């Protein structure tokens, strides 16, 4: 390539500011457009100087076309850097940046079209402050200014597409601004999806982010509460990961069928209404960060819209990455806040802050020295030492029930009656058999038939045994209370007439005179307790009334209750039983675990968690 010295700009720059909307609406790429384009680019991106270069198609050399401001420094000292930067930027199609000896950044933005029809490339050079200030808006403006001449060129040639209406420059700028104004990642993600689904006329827009090599669906347009386990959500994630694996936009239907793998997109489209779908990956601060997934029934995303979406996501990707990290990694915010607080406190005039720190230090010292009674919480339940299970004495049918659940019963009180009708019939039959066999014995004795007499005698004994069994069942068909107590289990009134089998439990009667408290102690507090410790329990029915107790025994083996390991302890009640107490009543208990410093009480669980988490 022949390299010649840079010529002075051909066109003279004019003064005055023009909005991006007016630039985008320009009818042609004339000198007036390029003058205002250069001025707007310098002002929007904060450049001290802007230069437009184009490459001559016939000679293959770069030349300066326009400069702003006109009376800025001479370009000779930057000639080599400009030529090399312009060539590299145009070759890779991406902005490049270098640091000048003057302490400024020279940023080169490649353009698809230039001022002259006989050029093969154009570059916008900007002199920016150094060091660079990380700004999402600056990146967004860069992408907008790169695409702006190409859009105006299409307008002038009558090639305007629907994307210019649906994703105009002012729409992209407003969307970029609104997203960057969000203080939470989810707010920004949902705002992006909701605006895109409206502007593109799409059915749904979804956003997924890359976490540990997998895509996690984070936001779905117009759906604040979605199920990630749903089939459609899994299909969306599969399509997103297909695009991420190829590091490029993937669509279905696609004009590049065969050159791009879009199997997951095709499956999604066929499974969910034959929609046109598009996955567009974008990068964050350090590589691939997320994917936008667009579903449309009509008017799929055009080539122009795809370019604009790429520019938009390239601008928003670092911001979304940063705000997501800020939401997720909380201890980094703490470190930053601590450093800012240290600078604030070390200032010469921060008297109130220093007094606050001294007060806090005094409070910490006091909390470390003063000891208080530490109480351990536990679940408490009233239990009975004497519990009688009343079971069915023989097979039969439930005839009547004479007690209800929770009712006090006395020893010998009738509780349940079994059906006696069949037993009475069996008693009559057995009694008739006894009489009949007795007569046969007497008859055989009269005629001296010893063998028949012995047979009849045995049959008589068998009939008498059967009669005795039937009368035993009749005597036990009324089930009586074995002791004084309260019925704690057994709701039988709804089962009248139903069959019951021998040994089947019917009722449970618990004594109210031998109650104790069963404690469920968490495994992290068991080491603090011993037998003989005193505590108080309050039941749900009367939380204002405290029950004094003393721990008698702590079981050595843990049990699983509510998906947690607990140790059961038996505690004797210190005092008289109350009439309103019932076995099974529950509540909470506080157990005295000795005296400990205030700071130990406040930080014990946190310190134990940190020791376990960090293996200290």
C-alpha positions as CSV (number, residue, x, y, z in Angstrom):
1,X,0.0,0.0,0.0
2,X,1.3,3.5,-0.9
3,X,1.2,5.8,2.0
4,X,1.1,9.6,1.4
5,X,1.2,12.5,3.8
6,X,-2.2,13.6,5.2
7,X,-3.7,16.5,3.3
8,X,-5.5,19.3,4.9
9,X,-9.3,18.8,5.2
10,X,-11.2,19.5,2.0
11,X,-14.4,20.9,3.6
12,X,-14.5,23.6,6.2
13,X,-16.4,22.8,9.4
14,X,-19.3,25.0,10.4
15,X,-20.5,25.8,13.8
16,X,-23.8,24.8,15.4
17,X,-25.3,21.7,17.0
18,X,-27.6,19.1,15.3
19,X,-29.4,16.3,17.1
20,X,-28.9,12.7,16.2
21,X,-32.5,12.5,15.1
22,X,-31.9,15.2,12.6
23,X,-28.8,13.5,11.4
24,X,-30.6,10.2,11.0
25,X,-33.3,11.9,9.0
26,X,-30.8,13.4,6.5
27,X,-31.7,12.8,2.9
28,X,-28.2,12.4,1.6
29,X,-24.5,12.0,2.6
30,X,-23.5,15.5,1.5
31,X,-20.9,17.8,2.9
32,X,-23.4,19.4,5.2
33,X,-24.2,16.0,6.8
34,X,-20.5,15.1,7.3
35,X,-19.9,18.6,8.9
36,X,-22.7,18.1,11.4
37,X,-21.8,14.5,11.9
38,X,-18.2,15.4,12.9
39,X,-19.4,18.1,15.3
40,X,-22.0,15.9,16.9
41,X,-19.6,13.0,17.3
42,X,-17.0,15.2,19.0
43,X,-19.6,16.7,21.4
44,X,-21.3,13.4,22.2
45,X,-18.1,11.4,22.9
46,X,-16.3,14.2,24.7
47,X,-13.5,14.5,22.1
48,X,-11.2,17.5,22.0
49,X,-10.7,16.9,18.2
50,X,-12.4,14.8,15.6
51,X,-11.0,13.8,12.2
52,X,-12.7,12.1,9.2
53,X,-10.4,10.0,7.0
54,X,-11.2,8.0,3.8
55,X,-9.2,5.7,1.7
56,X,-9.0,6.5,-2.1
57,X,-10.1,3.6,-4.2
58,X,-7.7,4.3,-7.1
59,X,-4.5,5.2,-5.3
60,X,-5.0,3.1,-2.1
61,X,-4.0,6.0,0.3
62,X,-5.6,7.5,3.2
63,X,-6.4,11.2,3.3
64,X,-8.0,13.6,5.8
65,X,-11.3,14.9,4.6
66,X,-12.6,17.0,7.5
67,X,-11.5,18.1,10.9
68,X,-13.2,19.7,13.9
69,X,-12.4,22.1,15.3
70,X,-10.8,23.7,12.3
71,X,-8.2,25.6,14.3
72,X,-6.9,22.6,16.2
73,X,-3.4,21.3,16.3
74,X,-1.4,20.2,13.2
75,X,-2.0,16.6,12.2
76,X,1.6,16.0,11.0
77,X,2.8,14.7,14.3
78,X,0.0,12.1,14.4
79,X,0.3,11.0,10.7
80,X,1.9,7.7,11.3
81,X,-0.4,6.7,14.2
82,X,-3.4,7.8,12.2
83,X,-2.4,5.8,9.1
84,X,-1.7,2.6,10.9
85,X,-4.7,2.9,13.1
86,X,-7.0,3.6,10.2
87,X,-5.7,0.6,8.3
88,X,-6.1,-1.8,11.3
89,X,-9.5,-0.5,12.3
90,X,-10.8,-0.9,8.7
91,X,-9.3,-4.3,8.4
92,X,-10.8,-5.8,11.6
93,X,-14.0,-3.8,11.4
94,X,-13.7,-2.9,15.1
95,X,-12.7,0.3,17.0
96,X,-9.1,0.4,18.1
97,X,-7.3,2.7,20.5
98,X,-3.8,4.0,21.2
99,X,-2.2,6.4,23.7
100,X,-0.6,9.5,22.2
101,X,2.5,11.2,23.6
102,X,0.3,14.2,24.3
103,X,-1.5,12.2,27.1
104,X,-4.6,11.6,25.1
105,X,-6.3,8.6,23.6
106,X,-6.7,8.3,19.9
107,X,-9.7,6.1,19.1
108,X,-10.5,5.0,15.5
109,X,-14.1,4.1,14.6
110,X,-14.5,2.2,11.2
111,X,-17.3,3.4,9.0
112,X,-19.1,1.5,6.2
113,X,-19.4,4.5,3.9
114,X,-17.5,7.8,3.5
115,X,-18.0,11.2,2.0
116,X,-16.8,10.2,-1.5
117,X,-18.2,7.7,-3.9
118,X,-14.7,6.6,-5.0
119,X,-13.5,5.5,-1.6
120,X,-13.1,2.0,-0.2
121,X,-13.2,2.8,3.5
122,X,-13.7,5.6,6.0
123,X,-12.6,6.1,9.6
124,X,-13.6,8.6,12.3
125,X,-10.6,9.5,14.6
126,X,-11.3,11.0,18.0
127,X,-8.9,12.5,20.5
128,X,-10.3,11.5,23.9
129,X,-9.2,12.2,27.5
130,X,-6.8,9.7,29.2
131,X,-7.3,7.6,31.3
132,X,-10.6,6.2,29.9
133,X,-13.7,6.5,32.0
134,X,-15.7,3.3,31.8
135,X,-19.0,4.5,30.4
136,X,-21.8,2.5,28.8
137,X,-23.3,5.6,27.2
138,X,-20.0,6.3,25.5
139,X,-19.9,2.8,24.0
140,X,-23.5,3.1,22.9
141,X,-22.8,6.4,21.2
142,X,-19.8,4.8,19.4
143,X,-22.0,2.1,17.9
144,X,-24.7,4.6,16.9
145,X,-22.2,6.9,15.2
146,X,-20.6,3.9,13.4
147,X,-24.0,2.8,12.0
148,X,-25.4,6.3,11.3
149,X,-23.7,7.0,7.9
150,X,-24.8,3.6,6.5
151,X,-28.4,4.2,7.6
152,X,-28.4,7.7,5.9
153,X,-26.9,6.1,2.8
154,X,-29.8,3.6,2.6
155,X,-32.3,6.4,3.2
156,X,-30.9,8.4,0.3
157,X,-31.0,5.3,-2.0
158,X,-34.5,4.3,-1.1
159,X,-33.5,1.2,0.8
160,X,-35.1,2.1,4.2
161,X,-36.4,-0.9,6.0
162,X,-38.8,-1.5,8.8
163,X,-35.9,-1.7,11.2
164,X,-35.3,2.0,10.8
165,X,-38.8,2.6,12.1
166,X,-38.8,0.0,14.8
167,X,-35.2,0.6,16.0
168,X,-34.4,4.1,15.2
169,X,-31.4,5.9,16.6
170,X,-33.4,7.9,19.1
171,X,-35.1,4.7,20.3
172,X,-31.7,3.0,20.8
173,X,-30.3,6.0,22.7
174,X,-33.4,6.3,24.9
175,X,-33.4,2.6,25.6
176,X,-29.6,2.7,26.4
177,X,-30.2,5.6,28.7
178,X,-33.2,4.0,30.5
179,X,-31.4,0.7,31.0
180,X,-28.3,2.4,32.4
181,X,-30.5,4.3,34.9
182,X,-31.6,1.1,36.5
183,X,-30.0,0.3,39.9
184,X,-30.7,-3.4,39.8
185,X,-29.8,-6.1,37.3
186,X,-33.3,-7.6,37.1
187,X,-34.9,-4.1,36.6
188,X,-32.5,-3.4,33.8
189,X,-33.0,-6.8,32.2
190,X,-36.8,-6.7,32.3
191,X,-36.8,-3.1,31.0
192,X,-34.6,-4.2,28.1
193,X,-36.9,-7.2,27.2
194,X,-40.1,-5.2,27.6
195,X,-39.0,-2.3,25.4
196,X,-37.6,-4.7,22.7
197,X,-40.8,-6.8,22.6
198,X,-42.8,-3.6,22.1
199,X,-40.5,-1.9,19.5
200,X,-39.9,-5.1,17.5
201,X,-43.6,-6.2,17.7
202,X,-42.3,-9.6,19.0
203,X,-44.2,-12.3,20.8
204,X,-41.6,-12.6,23.6
205,X,-38.1,-11.5,24.3
206,X,-36.0,-13.4,26.8
207,X,-32.6,-12.6,28.4
208,X,-30.2,-15.3,29.7
209,X,-26.8,-14.9,31.3
210,X,-23.8,-17.2,31.3
211,X,-23.1,-18.8,34.7
212,X,-20.4,-21.4,35.1
213,X,-20.6,-22.4,31.4
214,X,-24.4,-22.7,31.3
215,X,-27.1,-20.3,30.4
216,X,-29.5,-19.2,33.2
217,X,-32.8,-17.6,32.1
218,X,-33.0,-14.3,33.9
219,X,-35.8,-12.2,32.4
220,X,-38.8,-12.8,30.1
221,X,-40.7,-9.9,28.7
222,X,-44.0,-9.0,30.4
223,X,-43.6,-12.0,32.8
224,X,-42.1,-11.1,36.1
225,X,-42.8,-14.6,37.5
226,X,-41.8,-17.5,35.2
227,X,-40.9,-21.1,35.9
228,X,-37.4,-22.0,34.8
229,X,-38.4,-25.7,35.0
230,X,-41.2,-25.3,32.4
231,X,-40.7,-27.0,29.0
232,X,-40.7,-23.8,27.1
233,X,-38.1,-22.3,29.4
234,X,-35.8,-25.3,28.9
235,X,-36.3,-25.0,25.1
236,X,-35.4,-21.3,25.2
237,X,-32.2,-22.1,27.2
238,X,-31.3,-24.8,24.7
239,X,-31.6,-22.4,21.8
240,X,-29.5,-19.8,23.7
241,X,-26.8,-22.3,24.4
242,X,-26.7,-23.3,20.8
243,X,-26.0,-19.7,19.8
244,X,-23.4,-19.4,22.6
245,X,-21.6,-22.5,21.4
246,X,-21.2,-20.9,18.0
247,X,-20.5,-17.4,19.3
248,X,-22.8,-15.9,16.7
249,X,-26.4,-15.0,16.1
250,X,-28.6,-18.0,15.2
251,X,-32.0,-17.7,13.6
252,X,-34.8,-19.9,12.3
253,X,-35.8,-19.7,9.5
254,X,-32.3,-18.7,8.3
255,X,-31.1,-17.7,4.9
256,X,-27.7,-19.3,5.7
257,X,-29.3,-22.8,6.2
258,X,-26.5,-25.4,6.3
259,X,-23.8,-23.1,7.4
260,X,-25.2,-22.4,10.8
261,X,-26.3,-25.1,13.3
262,X,-29.9,-24.1,14.3
263,X,-31.4,-27.4,15.3
264,X,-32.5,-26.2,18.8
265,X,-34.1,-23.1,17.2
266,X,-35.9,-25.3,14.7
267,X,-37.2,-27.6,17.4
268,X,-38.4,-24.5,19.4
269,X,-40.2,-23.0,16.4
270,X,-41.9,-26.3,15.5
271,X,-42.9,-27.0,19.1
272,X,-44.2,-23.5,20.0
273,X,-46.3,-22.2,17.1
274,X,-43.9,-22.1,14.2
275,X,-42.5,-18.8,15.2
276,X,-39.4,-17.0,13.8
277,X,-36.8,-17.1,16.5
278,X,-33.4,-15.4,16.9
279,X,-30.7,-15.8,19.5
280,X,-28.2,-13.0,19.7
281,X,-25.2,-13.5,22.1
282,X,-23.4,-10.5,23.5
283,X,-20.3,-9.9,25.5
284,X,-19.7,-8.3,28.9
285,X,-16.5,-7.0,30.5
286,X,-14.6,-10.3,30.1
287,X,-16.0,-12.3,27.3
288,X,-19.4,-13.7,26.6
289,X,-22.0,-12.6,29.2
290,X,-25.5,-13.3,27.9
291,X,-28.0,-14.0,25.1
292,X,-31.1,-12.2,23.9
293,X,-33.8,-14.6,22.5
294,X,-36.5,-13.0,20.3
295,X,-39.7,-14.8,19.2
296,X,-41.9,-13.3,16.4
297,X,-44.9,-14.5,14.4
298,X,-44.7,-11.8,11.7
299,X,-42.0,-9.6,10.2
300,X,-38.9,-11.3,11.6
301,X,-35.8,-9.4,12.6
302,X,-34.2,-7.9,9.5
303,X,-30.5,-7.5,8.6
304,X,-30.6,-3.9,9.5
305,X,-32.3,-4.6,12.9
306,X,-29.8,-7.3,13.6
307,X,-26.9,-4.8,13.1
308,X,-28.6,-2.3,15.4
309,X,-29.3,-5.0,18.0
310,X,-25.6,-6.0,17.9
311,X,-24.6,-2.4,18.5
312,X,-27.1,-2.0,21.3
313,X,-26.1,-5.2,23.1
314,X,-22.4,-4.4,22.6
315,X,-23.0,-1.1,24.4
316,X,-25.2,-2.6,27.2
317,X,-23.3,-5.8,27.8
318,X,-20.5,-4.4,30.0
319,X,-23.1,-2.4,32.0
320,X,-25.3,-5.5,32.6
321,X,-22.3,-7.5,33.5
322,X,-21.2,-4.9,36.0
323,X,-24.6,-4.3,37.6
324,X,-25.1,-8.1,37.9
325,X,-21.8,-8.4,39.7
326,X,-22.7,-5.6,42.0
327,X,-26.0,-7.3,42.9
328,X,-24.4,-10.7,43.4
329,X,-21.0,-10.1,45.0
330,X,-21.9,-8.3,48.2
331,X,-18.6,-8.4,50.0
332,X,-16.9,-6.3,47.3
333,X,-19.4,-3.5,48.0
334,X,-18.5,-3.8,51.7
335,X,-14.8,-3.5,50.9
336,X,-15.5,-0.4,48.8
337,X,-17.7,1.1,51.5
338,X,-15.0,0.4,54.1
339,X,-12.4,2.2,52.1
340,X,-14.6,5.2,51.5
341,X,-15.5,5.3,55.2
342,X,-11.8,5.2,56.2
343,X,-11.1,8.2,54.0
344,X,-14.1,10.0,55.5
345,X,-13.1,9.3,59.1
346,X,-9.4,10.3,58.6
347,X,-10.4,13.7,57.4
348,X,-9.3,16.7,59.6
349,X,-12.9,18.0,60.3
350,X,-14.9,14.9,60.9
351,X,-15.5,15.4,64.6
352,X,-18.9,13.9,64.7
353,X,-17.8,10.8,62.8
354,X,-14.8,10.3,65.1
355,X,-17.0,10.6,68.2
356,X,-19.3,8.0,66.6
357,X,-16.4,5.7,66.1
358,X,-15.2,6.2,69.7
359,X,-18.7,5.5,71.0
360,X,-18.8,2.3,68.9
361,X,-15.5,1.2,70.2
362,X,-16.6,1.8,73.8
363,X,-19.8,-0.2,73.1
364,X,-17.7,-3.1,71.8
365,X,-15.4,-3.1,74.8
366,X,-18.4,-3.0,77.1
367,X,-20.1,-5.8,75.3
368,X,-16.9,-7.9,75.6
369,X,-16.6,-7.5,79.3
370,X,-20.2,-7.6,80.7
371,X,-21.8,-11.0,80.9
372,X,-25.5,-11.8,80.7
373,X,-27.6,-14.9,81.1
374,X,-27.7,-16.7,77.8
375,X,-30.9,-18.5,77.0
376,X,-31.2,-21.2,74.4
377,X,-34.4,-21.6,72.4
378,X,-36.2,-24.9,71.8
379,X,-39.5,-26.3,70.8
380,X,-41.6,-27.6,73.8
381,X,-44.4,-30.2,73.8
382,X,-46.5,-31.6,76.7
383,X,-46.2,-35.3,76.9
384,X,-47.7,-38.0,79.3
385,X,-45.7,-40.7,81.0
386,X,-48.8,-43.0,81.1
387,X,-50.4,-43.7,77.8
388,X,-52.9,-46.6,77.4
389,X,-53.7,-48.0,74.0
390,X,-57.2,-49.4,73.8
391,X,-57.5,-52.1,71.1
392,X,-60.2,-54.3,69.7
393,X,-60.6,-57.5,71.8
394,X,-62.1,-59.6,69.0
395,X,-63.3,-59.3,65.4
396,X,-66.6,-57.5,65.1
397,X,-68.5,-54.3,64.2
398,X,-68.5,-50.9,65.8
399,X,-71.9,-50.4,67.4
400,X,-71.6,-47.2,69.4
401,X,-69.1,-44.7,70.8
402,X,-69.6,-43.1,74.2
403,X,-66.7,-40.7,74.3
404,X,-65.1,-38.0,72.1
405,X,-61.5,-36.9,71.4
406,X,-60.2,-34.7,74.2
407,X,-62.8,-35.8,76.7
408,X,-61.9,-36.7,80.3
409,X,-62.8,-40.3,81.2
410,X,-62.8,-42.2,84.5
411,X,-61.5,-45.7,85.2
412,X,-64.2,-48.2,84.3
413,X,-66.2,-45.8,82.1
414,X,-67.8,-47.3,79.0
415,X,-66.0,-46.0,75.9
416,X,-66.9,-48.2,73.0
417,X,-69.5,-50.9,72.4
418,X,-69.2,-53.6,69.7
419,X,-72.2,-55.2,68.0
420,X,-73.7,-58.0,70.1
421,X,-76.4,-59.3,67.9
422,X,-74.3,-62.0,66.2
423,X,-72.8,-62.9,69.6
424,X,-76.2,-63.4,71.1
425,X,-77.2,-65.7,68.3
426,X,-74.0,-67.7,68.8
427,X,-74.7,-67.9,72.5
428,X,-78.2,-69.3,71.9
429,X,-76.8,-71.9,69.5
430,X,-74.0,-72.8,71.8
431,X,-76.4,-73.2,74.7
432,X,-78.7,-75.4,72.6
433,X,-75.7,-77.6,71.7
434,X,-74.8,-78.0,75.4
435,X,-78.3,-79.2,76.2
436,X,-78.5,-81.5,73.3
437,X,-75.1,-83.2,74.0
438,X,-76.0,-83.5,77.7
439,X,-79.2,-85.5,76.8
440,X,-77.2,-87.7,74.5
441,X,-74.8,-88.5,77.3
442,X,-77.7,-89.4,79.6
443,X,-79.3,-91.5,76.8
444,X,-76.1,-93.4,76.2
445,X,-75.6,-94.0,79.9
446,X,-79.1,-95.4,80.2
447,X,-78.6,-98.0,77.5
448,X,-75.1,-98.7,78.7
449,X,-73.4,-97.6,75.4
450,X,-70.1,-96.5,76.9
451,X,-68.5,-95.4,73.6
452,X,-71.4,-93.3,72.5
453,X,-71.5,-91.8,76.0
454,X,-67.9,-90.8,75.8
455,X,-68.3,-89.2,72.4
456,X,-71.4,-87.2,73.5
457,X,-69.5,-86.2,76.7
458,X,-66.6,-84.8,74.6
459,X,-69.1,-82.9,72.3
460,X,-70.8,-81.5,75.4
461,X,-67.4,-80.2,76.7
462,X,-66.7,-78.6,73.3
463,X,-70.1,-76.9,73.2
464,X,-69.6,-75.6,76.8
465,X,-66.2,-74.2,75.8
466,X,-67.7,-72.5,72.8
467,X,-70.5,-71.1,75.0
468,X,-67.9,-69.8,77.5
469,X,-66.0,-68.1,74.7
470,X,-69.1,-66.4,73.3
471,X,-70.1,-65.2,76.8
472,X,-66.5,-63.9,77.2
473,X,-66.8,-61.9,74.0
474,X,-70.2,-60.6,75.2
475,X,-68.7,-59.5,78.5
476,X,-65.9,-57.7,76.6
477,X,-68.1,-56.1,73.9
478,X,-68.3,-53.0,76.0
479,X,-64.8,-51.5,76.2
480,X,-64.1,-49.7,79.4
481,X,-61.5,-47.0,80.3
482,X,-58.4,-48.7,82.1
483,X,-57.6,-45.5,84.1
484,X,-58.5,-41.9,84.6
485,X,-57.3,-39.7,81.8
486,X,-58.1,-37.9,78.6
487,X,-58.7,-39.3,75.2
488,X,-55.8,-38.1,73.0
489,X,-56.4,-40.2,69.9
490,X,-59.3,-41.9,68.2
491,X,-62.2,-40.2,66.3
492,X,-64.6,-43.1,65.9
493,X,-68.1,-41.5,65.5
494,X,-67.7,-41.4,61.8
495,X,-66.9,-45.1,61.6
496,X,-70.0,-46.5,63.3
497,X,-71.0,-49.9,61.8
498,X,-67.6,-50.5,60.2
499,X,-65.8,-53.8,60.8
500,X,-62.9,-53.9,63.2
501,X,-60.2,-56.6,63.7
502,X,-58.7,-58.0,66.8
503,X,-55.7,-56.0,68.0
504,X,-56.6,-52.9,66.0
505,X,-56.0,-49.7,68.1
506,X,-59.2,-47.7,68.8
507,X,-58.4,-45.1,71.4
508,X,-55.5,-43.7,73.3
509,X,-56.0,-42.5,76.9
510,X,-53.3,-40.4,78.5
511,X,-53.0,-39.6,82.1
512,X,-53.0,-35.9,83.0
513,X,-51.3,-36.4,86.3
514,X,-47.9,-37.5,85.0
515,X,-47.2,-34.8,82.4
516,X,-43.7,-33.7,81.3
517,X,-42.2,-31.4,78.7
518,X,-40.5,-32.8,75.6
519,X,-37.8,-30.4,74.2
520,X,-36.5,-30.4,70.7
521,X,-33.0,-28.9,71.0
522,X,-31.0,-27.9,67.9
523,X,-27.8,-29.7,67.4
524,X,-25.7,-26.4,67.5
525,X,-27.0,-25.6,71.0
526,X,-26.9,-29.0,72.6
527,X,-23.2,-28.5,73.8
528,X,-24.4,-25.5,75.8
529,X,-26.9,-27.5,77.9
530,X,-26.7,-30.1,80.7
531,X,-29.1,-32.1,82.8
532,X,-30.4,-30.0,85.7
533,X,-30.6,-26.8,83.7
534,X,-33.6,-24.7,84.4
535,X,-35.9,-23.1,81.8
536,X,-39.3,-21.8,81.1
537,X,-41.9,-22.8,78.5
538,X,-44.9,-21.0,77.1
539,X,-47.7,-22.9,75.3
540,X,-49.5,-21.5,72.3
541,X,-52.8,-21.5,74.1
542,X,-51.5,-19.2,77.0
543,X,-48.2,-17.6,76.0
544,X,-48.5,-15.2,78.9
545,X,-48.2,-18.1,81.4
546,X,-44.7,-19.5,81.9
547,X,-44.1,-23.1,83.0
548,X,-40.9,-23.7,85.0
549,X,-39.1,-27.0,84.2
550,X,-35.8,-28.8,84.9
551,X,-34.0,-30.9,82.3
552,X,-34.0,-34.6,83.5
553,X,-32.4,-36.3,80.4
554,X,-31.0,-35.4,77.0
555,X,-31.2,-38.3,74.5
556,X,-27.7,-39.1,73.2
557,X,-28.9,-39.8,69.6
558,X,-30.3,-37.1,67.3
559,X,-33.6,-37.4,65.5
560,X,-34.8,-35.8,62.2
561,X,-37.6,-33.3,62.7
562,X,-38.7,-30.9,59.9
563,X,-35.6,-31.8,57.9
564,X,-33.3,-30.9,60.7
565,X,-31.3,-32.8,63.3
566,X,-32.6,-32.3,66.9
567,X,-31.9,-33.8,70.2
568,X,-35.0,-34.7,72.4
569,X,-34.8,-33.9,76.1
570,X,-37.2,-34.8,78.9
571,X,-37.9,-32.0,81.4
572,X,-39.8,-32.3,84.7
573,X,-42.4,-29.6,85.4
574,X,-41.6,-27.7,88.6
575,X,-45.1,-26.9,90.0
576,X,-48.6,-28.2,89.9
577,X,-50.4,-29.3,86.7
578,X,-53.1,-27.0,85.4
579,X,-56.5,-28.1,84.4
580,X,-56.2,-26.6,80.9
581,X,-53.1,-28.6,80.0
582,X,-53.5,-31.3,77.4
583,X,-51.0,-33.8,76.2
584,X,-49.7,-32.7,72.8
585,X,-49.9,-29.0,73.4
586,X,-46.9,-27.2,71.9
587,X,-45.0,-24.0,72.3
588,X,-41.5,-22.6,72.8
589,X,-39.0,-22.8,75.6
590,X,-36.1,-20.8,76.8
591,X,-33.3,-22.7,78.7
592,X,-30.7,-21.0,80.8
593,X,-27.2,-21.8,79.4
594,X,-25.1,-19.9,81.8
595,X,-23.5,-16.4,81.7
596,X,-21.6,-15.3,78.6
597,X,-20.3,-11.9,77.3
598,X,-22.8,-9.8,75.3
599,X,-20.6,-9.9,72.2
600,X,-20.3,-13.7,72.4
601,X,-24.1,-14.0,72.6
602,X,-24.6,-11.7,69.6
603,X,-21.9,-13.2,67.4
604,X,-21.8,-16.9,68.4
605,X,-23.9,-18.2,65.5
606,X,-22.2,-16.0,62.9
607,X,-18.8,-17.0,64.0
608,X,-19.7,-20.7,64.0
609,X,-21.1,-20.3,60.5
610,X,-18.0,-18.6,59.2
611,X,-15.8,-21.3,60.9
612,X,-17.8,-24.0,59.2
613,X,-17.9,-22.3,55.9
614,X,-14.3,-21.3,55.6
615,X,-13.0,-24.4,57.6
616,X,-11.3,-22.3,60.2
